[in-house]
Amino acid sequence: MTISMYQAAIPVSVHALNNLIGILEKGAKYAETKKIEPSVLLNSRLYPDMFPLC
């Protein structure tokens, strides 16, 4: 039985993107409850040489 590149890649990518949607929704909800501007969270870094999310 052979497996195509589509069958190997797309379901994994869809799952990862759905997880990312959930994380971003949680971040938006957190910003709303803490009354933080969402752009502050998007531009936050854990370390100075780290790239921001956006």
Steps between C-alpha positions, in 0.01 A plus 500: 500500500641838403441830671494829314671821611153650544396225741825540694511880521154655487332334802800586718501860376125540554535367854789739574310798360192413706721490810646839408148644467422376850817653643434836334139500625622432855749785466228736381275398788787550747571848360132588527466384862824672610415812296823477301525630146530188275788660307704500823475121520576460130818707533615344830823303518635257757856606423637812326633320191174311446272592209150626593194294407388737227 
